[in-house]
Amino acid sequence: MNRDIIAGKWNQIKGQAKARWGDLTDDVFDVSEGNAEYLAGKLQERYGWERERAEREVREFEKTLN
């Protein structure tokens, strides 16, 4: 699934993202609206991950949506 589709279906996908990254708030998911870069930044901030790991987490999540 490409990023445009993810952004378009974000309200449907948001529940899956919440289950995966439960430490992020609803506000983070609402603001991100499927924006992978924003989401990776918030993962990095909240979990203390390096940028590469946060981006990898988002890519792996995207793969589960196919």
N, C-alpha and C positions, 0 to 999 in steps of 0.2 A: 504494500500500500504506500503510495507516495505521500509526501508531506502535505500537498494541497488537499488530498482526500482526508487525511487525518484532521487537518484544521477544519474542514467542512463538517466532519462527523464528530467533532470534539465532544459535544454534549453526551453522545452515546458512549464514547470511548473513555470519558473522564472517570467513570466508575472503576474501570480496569486499572487506570493509572493510580487512583487512590488506593486500591488494594495492594499495588506493588510498592508504592512509596507512601506509606501511611503517615509518616512524620511531616509531610507537606500539608499545608492548610488548604481548605476549599478556596480561599482567596487566590492562592498561587495557581491553582488549576483554572480558576475563572479568568485570571489575568493572562495566563499563558495561551489560552485558546488554541492549543495544539502547536504553538511555536516551540520547536525543538531546541533552539538556542537558548531561549528564555528558561525553559524547563531544565536544561542541563545546568545552567547557571544557578538555579535555585537548588538543584540537587547538590551541586558543589558546595554551595553556601551552607545548606542545612546538615548534610552528612559529612562535611569536611573532606570530600573526595577531591582528587586532582581532576583537572579539566578533562583529561583523556578518559578517566573512568566514568565521569558523569555523561560524557558524550556517548561512550560505549553502552551505558545503561539505556539511554534513550534509543539508540540504534537497535539494541536487542528487544526493547519493548515494541518498536515499530515492526520488527520481524514477526512478533507473536500475533500481530493484527492481520496478517495475510491469510 
